[in-house]
């Protein structure tokens, strides 16, 4: 299950970021898009790591 709260909503709850979001500058939009992309990319990586570890057998220690 991917993150339940989008980065935009999470950041909007903090005053320092809410002011930037309200300003609506190109830089703010660009940084927000990059943050959202990063969240999706990290989530996909974590899912892949989890599926790889579920498919491998634990090593046997002697």
N, CA, C and O atoms as a Maestro MAE file, in Angstrom:
{
 s_m_m2io_version
 :::
 2.0.0
}

f_m_ct {
 s_m_title
 :::
 protein
 m_atom[248] {
  # First column is atom index #
  i_m_mmod_type
  r_m_x_coord
  r_m_y_coord
  r_m_z_coord
  i_m_residue_number
  s_m_chain_name
  s_m_pdb_residue_name
  s_m_pdb_atom_name
  i_m_atomic_number
  :::
  1 25 0.843 -1.168 0.000 1 A "UNK " " N  " 7
  2 3 0.000 0.000 0.000 1 A "UNK " " CA " 6
  3 2 0.897 1.243 0.000 1 A "UNK " " C  " 6
  4 15 1.714 1.403 0.906 1 A "UNK " " O  " 8
  5 25 0.763 2.108 -0.978 2 A "UNK " " N  " 7
  6 3 1.585 3.332 -1.045 2 A "UNK " " CA " 6
  7 2 1.233 4.294 0.092 2 A "UNK " " C  " 6
  8 15 0.220 4.108 0.768 2 A "UNK " " O  " 8
  9 25 2.050 5.306 0.304 3 A "UNK " " N  " 7
  10 3 1.778 6.275 1.363 3 A "UNK " " CA " 6
  11 2 0.364 6.845 1.232 3 A "UNK " " C  " 6
  12 15 -0.091 7.149 0.129 3 A "UNK " " O  " 8
  13 25 -0.316 6.985 2.355 4 A "UNK " " N  " 7
  14 3 -1.713 7.411 2.330 4 A "UNK " " CA " 6
  15 2 -1.883 8.924 2.230 4 A "UNK " " C  " 6
  16 15 -2.947 9.401 1.836 4 A "UNK " " O  " 8
  17 25 -0.855 9.674 2.581 5 A "UNK " " N  " 7
  18 3 -0.947 11.132 2.531 5 A "UNK " " CA " 6
  19 2 0.003 11.654 1.460 5 A "UNK " " C  " 6
  20 15 1.209 11.422 1.534 5 A "UNK " " O  " 8
  21 25 -0.535 12.359 0.464 6 A "UNK " " N  " 7
  22 3 0.341 12.934 -0.561 6 A "UNK " " CA " 6
  23 2 1.285 13.977 0.057 6 A "UNK " " C  " 6
  24 15 0.915 14.658 1.013 6 A "UNK " " O  " 8
  25 25 2.498 14.100 -0.486 7 A "UNK " " N  " 7
  26 3 3.451 15.081 0.057 7 A "UNK " " CA " 6
  27 2 2.871 16.492 0.141 7 A "UNK " " C  " 6
  28 15 3.151 17.220 1.094 7 A "UNK " " O  " 8
  29 25 2.076 16.879 -0.836 8 A "UNK " " N  " 7
  30 3 1.485 18.228 -0.837 8 A "UNK " " CA " 6
  31 2 0.647 18.439 0.427 8 A "UNK " " C  " 6
  32 15 0.755 19.479 1.076 8 A "UNK " " O  " 8
  33 25 -0.186 17.455 0.776 9 A "UNK " " N  " 7
  34 3 -1.045 17.582 1.955 9 A "UNK " " CA " 6
  35 2 -0.230 17.572 3.243 9 A "UNK " " C  " 6
  36 15 -0.534 18.301 4.187 9 A "UNK " " O  " 8
  37 25 0.790 16.753 3.273 10 A "UNK " " N  " 7
  38 3 1.645 16.669 4.454 10 A "UNK " " CA " 6
  39 2 2.385 17.992 4.681 10 A "UNK " " C  " 6
  40 15 2.447 18.490 5.805 10 A "UNK " " O  " 8
  41 25 2.935 18.545 3.620 11 A "UNK " " N  " 7
  42 3 3.674 19.808 3.736 11 A "UNK " " CA " 6
  43 2 2.752 20.978 4.057 11 A "UNK " " C  " 6
  44 15 3.162 21.919 4.737 11 A "UNK " " O  " 8
  45 25 1.523 20.931 3.578 12 A "UNK " " N  " 7
  46 3 0.582 22.027 3.809 12 A "UNK " " CA " 6
  47 2 0.232 22.178 5.284 12 A "UNK " " C  " 6
  48 15 -0.258 23.229 5.697 12 A "UNK " " O  " 8
  49 25 0.474 21.155 6.073 13 A "UNK " " N  " 7
  50 3 0.169 21.215 7.508 13 A "UNK " " CA " 6
  51 2 1.235 21.958 8.302 13 A "UNK " " C  " 6
  52 15 1.017 22.285 9.468 13 A "UNK " " O  " 8
  53 25 2.374 22.228 7.693 14 A "UNK " " N  " 7
  54 3 3.444 22.957 8.374 14 A "UNK " " CA " 6
  55 2 3.505 24.380 7.822 14 A "UNK " " C  " 6
  56 15 3.570 24.586 6.610 14 A "UNK " " O  " 8
  57 25 3.483 25.355 8.725 15 A "UNK " " N  " 7
  58 3 3.417 26.761 8.312 15 A "UNK " " CA " 6
  59 2 4.509 27.166 7.337 15 A "UNK " " C  " 6
  60 15 4.246 27.868 6.360 15 A "UNK " " O  " 8
  61 25 5.734 26.726 7.599 16 A "UNK " " N  " 7
  62 3 6.841 27.162 6.744 16 A "UNK " " CA " 6
  63 2 6.649 26.705 5.308 16 A "UNK " " C  " 6
  64 15 7.042 27.407 4.376 16 A "UNK " " O  " 8
  65 25 6.046 25.529 5.116 17 A "UNK " " N  " 7
  66 3 5.806 25.032 3.763 17 A "UNK " " CA " 6
  67 2 4.475 25.536 3.216 17 A "UNK " " C  " 6
  68 15 4.340 25.759 2.013 17 A "UNK " " O  " 8
  69 25 3.503 25.715 4.090 18 A "UNK " " N  " 7
  70 3 2.193 26.200 3.654 18 A "UNK " " CA " 6
  71 2 2.317 27.574 3.001 18 A "UNK " " C  " 6
  72 15 1.642 27.857 2.011 18 A "UNK " " O  " 8
  73 25 3.174 28.421 3.551 19 A "UNK " " N  " 7
  74 3 3.373 29.753 2.972 19 A "UNK " " CA " 6
  75 2 3.961 29.648 1.566 19 A "UNK " " C  " 6
  76 15 3.574 30.391 0.664 19 A "UNK " " O  " 8
  77 25 4.890 28.726 1.391 20 A "UNK " " N  " 7
  78 3 5.481 28.533 0.062 20 A "UNK " " CA " 6
  79 2 4.438 28.015 -0.927 20 A "UNK " " C  " 6
  80 15 4.383 28.458 -2.074 20 A "UNK " " O  " 8
  81 25 3.611 27.068 -0.468 21 A "UNK " " N  " 7
  82 3 2.585 26.510 -1.352 21 A "UNK " " CA " 6
  83 2 1.574 27.579 -1.762 21 A "UNK " " C  " 6
  84 15 1.124 27.610 -2.907 21 A "UNK " " O  " 8
  85 25 1.219 28.455 -0.815 22 A "UNK " " N  " 7
  86 3 0.267 29.523 -1.127 22 A "UNK " " CA " 6
  87 2 0.860 30.524 -2.113 22 A "UNK " " C  " 6
  88 15 0.138 31.104 -2.924 22 A "UNK " " O  " 8
  89 25 2.176 30.727 -2.042 23 A "UNK " " N  " 7
  90 3 2.829 31.664 -2.959 23 A "UNK " " CA " 6
  91 2 2.723 31.168 -4.393 23 A "UNK " " C  " 6
  92 15 2.581 31.962 -5.323 23 A "UNK " " O  " 8
  93 25 2.793 29.856 -4.567 24 A "UNK " " N  " 7
  94 3 2.596 29.269 -5.890 24 A "UNK " " CA " 6
  95 2 3.658 29.625 -6.913 24 A "UNK " " C  " 6
  96 15 3.354 29.729 -8.101 24 A "UNK " " O  " 8
  97 25 4.881 29.812 -6.484 25 A "UNK " " N  " 7
  98 3 5.939 30.152 -7.432 25 A "UNK " " CA " 6
  99 2 6.333 28.928 -8.255 25 A "UNK " " C  " 6
  100 15 6.021 27.791 -7.899 25 A "UNK " " O  " 8
  101 25 7.010 29.182 -9.337 26 A "UNK " " N  " 7
  102 3 7.482 28.095 -10.202 26 A "UNK " " CA " 6
  103 2 8.451 27.204 -9.432 26 A "UNK " " C  " 6
  104 15 8.414 25.981 -9.560 26 A "UNK " " O  " 8
  105 25 9.307 27.816 -8.642 27 A "UNK " " N  " 7
  106 3 10.272 27.046 -7.852 27 A "UNK " " CA " 6
  107 2 9.554 26.124 -6.875 27 A "UNK " " C  " 6
  108 15 9.924 24.958 -6.730 27 A "UNK " " O  " 8
  109 25 8.532 26.642 -6.209 28 A "UNK " " N  " 7
  110 3 7.774 25.824 -5.262 28 A "UNK " " CA " 6
  111 2 7.125 24.648 -5.970 28 A "UNK " " C  " 6
  112 15 7.190 23.518 -5.486 28 A "UNK " " O  " 8
  113 25 6.503 24.902 -7.107 29 A "UNK " " N  " 7
  114 3 5.847 23.818 -7.859 29 A "UNK " " CA " 6
  115 2 6.865 22.785 -8.313 29 A "UNK " " C  " 6
  116 15 6.608 21.583 -8.249 29 A "UNK " " O  " 8
  117 25 8.015 23.249 -8.770 30 A "UNK " " N  " 7
  118 3 9.060 22.329 -9.228 30 A "UNK " " CA " 6
  119 2 9.556 21.458 -8.081 30 A "UNK " " C  " 6
  120 15 9.689 20.243 -8.233 30 A "UNK " " O  " 8
  121 25 9.830 22.073 -6.936 31 A "UNK " " N  " 7
  122 3 10.309 21.313 -5.782 31 A "UNK " " CA " 6
  123 2 9.260 20.316 -5.297 31 A "UNK " " C  " 6
  124 15 9.598 19.200 -4.902 31 A "UNK " " O  " 8
  125 25 7.996 20.713 -5.325 32 A "UNK " " N  " 7
  126 3 6.930 19.809 -4.910 32 A "UNK " " CA " 6
  127 2 6.813 18.624 -5.861 32 A "UNK " " C  " 6
  128 15 6.637 17.489 -5.420 32 A "UNK " " O  " 8
  129 25 6.908 18.880 -7.152 33 A "UNK " " N  " 7
  130 3 6.865 17.791 -8.134 33 A "UNK " " CA " 6
  131 2 8.035 16.830 -7.925 33 A "UNK " " C  " 6
  132 15 7.872 15.613 -8.018 33 A "UNK " " O  " 8
  133 25 9.214 17.384 -7.642 34 A "UNK " " N  " 7
  134 3 10.384 16.535 -7.388 34 A "UNK " " CA " 6
  135 2 10.190 15.705 -6.119 34 A "UNK " " C  " 6
  136 15 10.567 14.534 -6.080 34 A "UNK " " O  " 8
  137 25 9.610 16.303 -5.093 35 A "UNK " " N  " 7
  138 3 9.360 15.570 -3.844 35 A "UNK " " CA " 6
  139 2 8.363 14.439 -4.074 35 A "UNK " " C  " 6
  140 15 8.550 13.332 -3.568 35 A "UNK " " O  " 8
  141 25 7.304 14.713 -4.836 36 A "UNK " " N  " 7
  142 3 6.311 13.678 -5.129 36 A "UNK " " CA " 6
  143 2 6.932 12.549 -5.945 36 A "UNK " " C  " 6
  144 15 6.641 11.376 -5.711 36 A "UNK " " O  " 8
  145 25 7.780 12.901 -6.893 37 A "UNK " " N  " 7
  146 3 8.467 11.885 -7.694 37 A "UNK " " CA " 6
  147 2 9.380 11.047 -6.803 37 A "UNK " " C  " 6
  148 15 9.445 9.827 -6.948 37 A "UNK " " O  " 8
  149 25 10.077 11.699 -5.891 38 A "UNK " " N  " 7
  150 3 10.978 10.994 -4.984 38 A "UNK " " CA " 6
  151 2 10.213 10.013 -4.098 38 A "UNK " " C  " 6
  152 15 10.679 8.899 -3.858 38 A "UNK " " O  " 8
  153 25 9.050 10.419 -3.615 39 A "UNK " " N  " 7
  154 3 8.230 9.530 -2.784 39 A "UNK " " CA " 6
  155 2 7.819 8.298 -3.578 39 A "UNK " " C  " 6
  156 15 7.914 7.177 -3.078 39 A "UNK " " O  " 8
  157 25 7.362 8.498 -4.813 40 A "UNK " " N  " 7
  158 3 6.955 7.354 -5.651 40 A "UNK " " CA " 6
  159 2 8.137 6.431 -5.934 40 A "UNK " " C  " 6
  160 15 8.009 5.209 -5.858 40 A "UNK " " O  " 8
  161 25 9.287 7.018 -6.259 41 A "UNK " " N  " 7
  162 3 10.476 6.225 -6.576 41 A "UNK " " CA " 6
  163 2 10.939 5.420 -5.367 41 A "UNK " " C  " 6
  164 15 11.262 4.238 -5.489 41 A "UNK " " O  " 8
  165 25 10.970 6.054 -4.211 42 A "UNK " " N  " 7
  166 3 11.384 5.343 -2.995 42 A "UNK " " CA " 6
  167 2 10.411 4.223 -2.660 42 A "UNK " " C  " 6
  168 15 10.822 3.133 -2.264 42 A "UNK " " O  " 8
  169 25 9.110 4.496 -2.820 43 A "UNK " " N  " 7
  170 3 8.120 3.467 -2.515 43 A "UNK " " CA " 6
  171 2 8.309 2.259 -3.429 43 A "UNK " " C  " 6
  172 15 8.244 1.116 -2.976 43 A "UNK " " O  " 8
  173 25 8.538 2.509 -4.696 44 A "UNK " " N  " 7
  174 3 8.764 1.408 -5.637 44 A "UNK " " CA " 6
  175 2 10.017 0.619 -5.255 44 A "UNK " " C  " 6
  176 15 10.031 -0.608 -5.350 44 A "UNK " " O  " 8
  177 25 11.065 1.318 -4.825 45 A "UNK " " N  " 7
  178 3 12.291 0.644 -4.407 45 A "UNK " " CA " 6
  179 2 12.029 -0.228 -3.175 45 A "UNK " " C  " 6
  180 15 12.492 -1.366 -3.112 45 A "UNK " " O  " 8
  181 25 11.292 0.303 -2.202 46 A "UNK " " N  " 7
  182 3 10.991 -0.470 -0.995 46 A "UNK " " CA " 6
  183 2 10.148 -1.702 -1.322 46 A "UNK " " C  " 6
  184 15 10.366 -2.773 -0.757 46 A "UNK " " O  " 8
  185 25 9.182 -1.549 -2.238 47 A "UNK " " N  " 7
  186 3 8.375 -2.697 -2.644 47 A "UNK " " CA " 6
  187 2 9.244 -3.760 -3.307 47 A "UNK " " C  " 6
  188 15 9.074 -4.952 -3.050 47 A "UNK " " O  " 8
  189 25 10.167 -3.333 -4.152 48 A "UNK " " N  " 7
  190 3 11.054 -4.273 -4.832 48 A "UNK " " CA " 6
  191 2 11.948 -4.987 -3.823 48 A "UNK " " C  " 6
  192 15 12.122 -6.204 -3.902 48 A "UNK " " O  " 8
  193 25 12.513 -4.245 -2.879 49 A "UNK " " N  " 7
  194 3 13.350 -4.858 -1.852 49 A "UNK " " CA " 6
  195 2 12.554 -5.856 -1.015 49 A "UNK " " C  " 6
  196 15 13.052 -6.928 -0.671 49 A "UNK " " O  " 8
  197 25 11.322 -5.498 -0.692 50 A "UNK " " N  " 7
  198 3 10.488 -6.393 0.110 50 A "UNK " " CA " 6
  199 2 10.158 -7.665 -0.654 50 A "UNK " " C  " 6
  200 15 10.162 -8.753 -0.077 50 A "UNK " " O  " 8
  201 25 9.874 -7.541 -1.943 51 A "UNK " " N  " 7
  202 3 9.545 -8.736 -2.723 51 A "UNK " " CA " 6
  203 2 10.783 -9.598 -2.928 51 A "UNK " " C  " 6
  204 15 10.677 -10.825 -2.950 51 A "UNK " " O  " 8
  205 25 11.948 -8.987 -3.077 52 A "UNK " " N  " 7
  206 3 13.187 -9.757 -3.215 52 A "UNK " " CA " 6
  207 2 13.507 -10.518 -1.936 52 A "UNK " " C  " 6
  208 15 13.917 -11.678 -1.990 52 A "UNK " " O  " 8
  209 25 13.326 -9.882 -0.798 53 A "UNK " " N  " 7
  210 3 13.640 -10.557 0.461 53 A "UNK " " CA " 6
  211 2 12.623 -11.647 0.767 53 A "UNK " " C  " 6
  212 15 12.951 -12.621 1.443 53 A "UNK " " O  " 8
  213 25 11.398 -11.500 0.282 54 A "UNK " " N  " 7
  214 3 10.384 -12.530 0.497 54 A "UNK " " CA " 6
  215 2 10.654 -13.746 -0.371 54 A "UNK " " C  " 6
  216 15 10.241 -14.854 -0.029 54 A "UNK " " O  " 8
  217 25 11.337 -13.557 -1.487 55 A "UNK " " N  " 7
  218 3 11.605 -14.649 -2.419 55 A "UNK " " CA " 6
  219 2 12.920 -15.375 -2.153 55 A "UNK " " C  " 6
  220 15 13.184 -16.412 -2.762 55 A "UNK " " O  " 8
  221 25 13.731 -14.857 -1.271 56 A "UNK " " N  " 7
  222 3 15.023 -15.496 -1.002 56 A "UNK " " CA " 6
  223 2 14.956 -16.282 0.295 56 A "UNK " " C  " 6
  224 15 14.249 -15.908 1.231 56 A "UNK " " O  " 8
  225 25 15.694 -17.363 0.334 57 A "UNK " " N  " 7
  226 3 15.751 -18.183 1.541 57 A "UNK " " CA " 6
  227 2 16.837 -17.630 2.456 57 A "UNK " " C  " 6
  228 15 17.866 -17.146 1.985 57 A "UNK " " O  " 8
  229 25 16.607 -17.704 3.756 58 A "UNK " " N  " 7
  230 3 17.660 -17.252 4.669 58 A "UNK " " CA " 6
  231 2 18.895 -18.136 4.534 58 A "UNK " " C  " 6
  232 15 18.785 -19.341 4.309 58 A "UNK " " O  " 8
  233 25 20.055 -17.535 4.673 59 A "UNK " " N  " 7
  234 3 21.291 -18.313 4.562 59 A "UNK " " CA " 6
  235 2 21.438 -19.208 5.785 59 A "UNK " " C  " 6
  236 15 21.057 -18.845 6.898 59 A "UNK " " O  " 8
  237 25 21.994 -20.370 5.550 60 A "UNK " " N  " 7
  238 3 22.190 -21.320 6.643 60 A "UNK " " CA " 6
  239 2 23.581 -21.122 7.223 60 A "UNK " " C  " 6
  240 15 24.578 -21.138 6.502 60 A "UNK " " O  " 8
  241 25 23.632 -20.936 8.527 61 A "UNK " " N  " 7
  242 3 24.918 -20.752 9.201 61 A "UNK " " CA " 6
  243 2 25.417 -22.104 9.678 61 A "UNK " " C  " 6
  244 15 24.639 -22.940 10.139 61 A "UNK " " O  " 8
  245 25 26.719 -22.312 9.564 62 A "UNK " " N  " 7
  246 3 27.323 -23.566 10.022 62 A "UNK " " CA " 6
  247 2 27.939 -23.379 11.374 62 A "UNK " " C  " 6
  248 15 28.499 -24.321 11.933 62 A "UNK " " O  " 8
  :::
 }
 m_bond[247] {
  # First column is bond index #
  i_m_from
  i_m_to
  i_m_order
  :::
  1 1 2 1
  2 2 3 1
  3 3 4 2
  4 3 5 1
  5 5 6 1
  6 6 7 1
  7 7 8 2
  8 7 9 1
  9 9 10 1
  10 10 11 1
  11 11 12 2
  12 11 13 1
  13 13 14 1
  14 14 15 1
  15 15 16 2
  16 15 17 1
  17 17 18 1
  18 18 19 1
  19 19 20 2
  20 19 21 1
  21 21 22 1
  22 22 23 1
  23 23 24 2
  24 23 25 1
  25 25 26 1
  26 26 27 1
  27 27 28 2
  28 27 29 1
  29 29 30 1
  30 30 31 1
  31 31 32 2
  32 31 33 1
  33 33 34 1
  34 34 35 1
  35 35 36 2
  36 35 37 1
  37 37 38 1
  38 38 39 1
  39 39 40 2
  40 39 41 1
  41 41 42 1
  42 42 43 1
  43 43 44 2
  44 43 45 1
  45 45 46 1
  46 46 47 1
  47 47 48 2
  48 47 49 1
  49 49 50 1
  50 50 51 1
  51 51 52 2
  52 51 53 1
  53 53 54 1
  54 54 55 1
  55 55 56 2
  56 55 57 1
  57 57 58 1
  58 58 59 1
  59 59 60 2
  60 59 61 1
  61 61 62 1
  62 62 63 1
  63 63 64 2
  64 63 65 1
  65 65 66 1
  66 66 67 1
  67 67 68 2
  68 67 69 1
  69 69 70 1
  70 70 71 1
  71 71 72 2
  72 71 73 1
  73 73 74 1
  74 74 75 1
  75 75 76 2
  76 75 77 1
  77 77 78 1
  78 78 79 1
  79 79 80 2
  80 79 81 1
  81 81 82 1
  82 82 83 1
  83 83 84 2
  84 83 85 1
  85 85 86 1
  86 86 87 1
  87 87 88 2
  88 87 89 1
  89 89 90 1
  90 90 91 1
  91 91 92 2
  92 91 93 1
  93 93 94 1
  94 94 95 1
  95 95 96 2
  96 95 97 1
  97 97 98 1
  98 98 99 1
  99 99 100 2
  100 99 101 1
  101 101 102 1
  102 102 103 1
  103 103 104 2
  104 103 105 1
  105 105 106 1
  106 106 107 1
  107 107 108 2
  108 107 109 1
  109 109 110 1
  110 110 111 1
  111 111 112 2
  112 111 113 1
  113 113 114 1
  114 114 115 1
  115 115 116 2
  116 115 117 1
  117 117 118 1
  118 118 119 1
  119 119 120 2
  120 119 121 1
  121 121 122 1
  122 122 123 1
  123 123 124 2
  124 123 125 1
  125 125 126 1
  126 126 127 1
  127 127 128 2
  128 127 129 1
  129 129 130 1
  130 130 131 1
  131 131 132 2
  132 131 133 1
  133 133 134 1
  134 134 135 1
  135 135 136 2
  136 135 137 1
  137 137 138 1
  138 138 139 1
  139 139 140 2
  140 139 141 1
  141 141 142 1
  142 142 143 1
  143 143 144 2
  144 143 145 1
  145 145 146 1
  146 146 147 1
  147 147 148 2
  148 147 149 1
  149 149 150 1
  150 150 151 1
  151 151 152 2
  152 151 153 1
  153 153 154 1
  154 154 155 1
  155 155 156 2
  156 155 157 1
  157 157 158 1
  158 158 159 1
  159 159 160 2
  160 159 161 1
  161 161 162 1
  162 162 163 1
  163 163 164 2
  164 163 165 1
  165 165 166 1
  166 166 167 1
  167 167 168 2
  168 167 169 1
  169 169 170 1
  170 170 171 1
  171 171 172 2
  172 171 173 1
  173 173 174 1
  174 174 175 1
  175 175 176 2
  176 175 177 1
  177 177 178 1
  178 178 179 1
  179 179 180 2
  180 179 181 1
  181 181 182 1
  182 182 183 1
  183 183 184 2
  184 183 185 1
  185 185 186 1
  186 186 187 1
  187 187 188 2
  188 187 189 1
  189 189 190 1
  190 190 191 1
  191 191 192 2
  192 191 193 1
  193 193 194 1
  194 194 195 1
  195 195 196 2
  196 195 197 1
  197 197 198 1
  198 198 199 1
  199 199 200 2
  200 199 201 1
  201 201 202 1
  202 202 203 1
  203 203 204 2
  204 203 205 1
  205 205 206 1
  206 206 207 1
  207 207 208 2
  208 207 209 1
  209 209 210 1
  210 210 211 1
  211 211 212 2
  212 211 213 1
  213 213 214 1
  214 214 215 1
  215 215 216 2
  216 215 217 1
  217 217 218 1
  218 218 219 1
  219 219 220 2
  220 219 221 1
  221 221 222 1
  222 222 223 1
  223 223 224 2
  224 223 225 1
  225 225 226 1
  226 226 227 1
  227 227 228 2
  228 227 229 1
  229 229 230 1
  230 230 231 1
  231 231 232 2
  232 231 233 1
  233 233 234 1
  234 234 235 1
  235 235 236 2
  236 235 237 1
  237 237 238 1
  238 238 239 1
  239 239 240 2
  240 239 241 1
  241 241 242 1
  242 242 243 1
  243 243 244 2
  244 243 245 1
  245 245 246 1
  246 246 247 1
  247 247 248 2
  :::
 }
}
